């Protein structure tokens, strides 16, 4: 399943990310490394808190990196889909204006 901008990404329990020198590494619950992430991907990871939509994540990243939202949103959705495929994030669906309800 692919992420859409209205879905709310949340890091899965046991998945973690941290800076190791100049590299940001993401580990799954078993301790396997996804790979080093660039600064933009690391920021997207940090914003996957289960509280904001994928669009809100992209808007925040675009603001922080002083760039257009459109391309950032497209990249964010692709990245979140890959994180989900690797078992690192859940997709939480919530009706507009409501707290996240359904974990997929």
N, C-alpha and C positions, 0 to 999 in steps of 0.2 A: 504494500500500500504506500502511496506517495503522500507526503505532507501537503496540506493546503494552508493558505495564509490564516484561516480562522482557527486552526488547531493549535493547541497549547502544548509545547514540548516540555517534557520533564525528564531529567536524568534518572535512570533506573537505579534502584537501591544496589549498592555495592560498586557502581561505576564511579570512577573518580578521575580527576584531572589535576595536574600540578606542573608548575614550572620546574624544570631541571636544567639549570644554567640558562641558556638562551632558548631552549626548546620547551614547548608545552606538550606534555604526554598525557594521553587518555588511556586509562586502564579499565577493562571490564571487571566484573565481579570475581573472575578467576585469576585476575592479575595479569592478563595478557595485554600487551600494548597495542593500541590501535596504530598510532604513529605520532610523530611530532606534528603539532598543528602550528600554522602561522598565527599571527596576532589576531587577525579577523576571525578565524575559526575558533580560536581560544575564547574570544569575547562572546561569540555565539554560544559556545558550550556553557560559559558562565551564566548566560541569560536564560538558559533552559531550566527554569526554577518551578515550572508548573503554574505560574501565575500570569504569564503574558502570552499572547498569541504569537505565532510565527511572524505575522506581519509586524507586531509591536517589537519583536526582537530585531527584525530587519530595519525598522525605523530607527531604533536606538543605535544600531551599528552604523547606519548611514550618517546619523547625526554626529557620532563620535569620530568617524573617519572622514567627515566632510565630503560625502559623495551622494549621488542620486539613489533614491530608494528603489527604483525599478530593478536595476541590475543586482543590487544587494538582496532584494527579496527573492529573485530567481535563484541566486547562489545559495541563499539561506535555505530555501525549500529543498534544493538538491542535497545540501550537506545534511540537513535533518533527516531526509529520507535514507541517506547512507548510514547515519548514526543509528537509526531505527533498524535498518537491515542487519547491522552488526550487534544489535541487542543492547545498545547503550542509552537510548532514550525511548520513552513511551509517548504516544500521541494521546492527549487528553482532549476530548471534545466537550465544549461548553456552549450553551445557548448564549446569544448576545446579552451582555450585561449580567450574566450569572457566573457563579463560581464553577470551576471545572468539575464535571460530574462523572464522565465515562472514561475509563482507561481502556485503551485498545492494545 
